[in-house]
């Protein structure tokens, strides 16, 4: 089941794709549905009820605020991060539904955290309702945030993710199918994805949007290394990237380095983006926001170090990197999950690590077999990774996990490129194992903050 590169990578605001972007998109869709059906102006009250993981860790993930953004009709890619939309709603008691129809709205009353209810379809469920002035229900819709910012209505759950009318030249459901078609057509994985994307939109637009994604990733790194202070939330966590950056710069100017300094830089870049995400900044889902630091860090590693041995131009290598990474993510989305609430952090940082390893291997000129090997190594050593955010915040251990995931991706690539591509464990078998492991994980370890580090390391 092919997933477009621009469904894998999308620009939004942190701290969580499934708990922030997904609910925001669902609420915006709900408001748009009311407008399309002529019921927006008749609406006097709306309510959002959150279930499962959205309710249990929603406050730490900014879910209530995201719902308000969506009901206001705001878009995550373009909203002004310097405008206090939430403060205006709290102080006025009014909300411009869909950006145009003012209704009374009290967040504490109209956003309900139903922590004891988990809907059977998915751990990230929510219901939006609208009433008229007489208290008659005008519209009710259940949405599910399935990971990476993607949403489904209740009626769409269990259906194929890709839209049936979006036909592409190279359909694939498994890595084995992808490798076979690449061999048959004598193309690379990136080449197959490029053809698919060019069938969905003009080729020039594909390259333009890839450049936009790369710039957003790079901008997040630069903001992260230059923005000091404390992250929002009860942990009062100090941002570490600026201090690490100053220390690395000092070592550079004093010409004091060791053979492992490159790892320090990779850690820094991952920290910078993960901290930006935790602060509610603008980042790229890769494949989620909780894992948004991995790919930018590995891409920056390629730009600064790996490109010296790459057969591609710098811009060409970036595009190959993201095209290849998106194909790997498509396999996980088709056969497993990228939702921490469904399979734990192996579905977020683990998948990001696998994607980044494959992308780097491709940008370094690796064969398709070496690319699969890199992706397989990366995930194989993330199997069983739990999602247990302390205080429900995408901070501890999430930020450090991004750094470890980035370094692990580079190591997986180096291992794969030192071989000829042959390997005993296929990527398909690792993906199946990851999904099986995720299903067997206790719910306490799947973004509920009810177990693991969330209960043993600190009481919130």
Secondary structure, 3 states (H helix, E strand, C coil): CCCCHHHHCCEEECCCHHHHHHHHHHHHHHHHHHHHCCCCCCCCEEEEEEEHHHHHCHHHHCHHHHHHHHHCCCCCCCCCCCCCHHHHHHHHCEEEECCCEEEECCHHHHEEEECCCCCCCCCEEEEEEEECCCCCEEEEEEEEEEECCEEEEHHHCCCCCCCCCCCCCCCCCCHHHHHHHHHHHCCCHHHHHHHHHHHHCCHHHHHHHHHHHHHHHHHHHHHHHHCCCECCCCCCCECCHHHHHHHHHHHHHCCCCCCCHHHHHHHHHHHHHHHHHHCCCEEECCCCCCCHHHHHHHHHHHHHCHHHHCCCCHHHHHHHHHHHHHHHHHHHHHHCCCCHHHHCHHHCHHHHHHHHHHHHHHHCCCCHHHHHHHHHHHHHCCCCCCECCHHHCCCCCHHHHHHHHHHHHHHHHHHHHCCCCCCCCCHHHHHHHHHHHHHHCCHHHECCCCCCHHHHCCCC
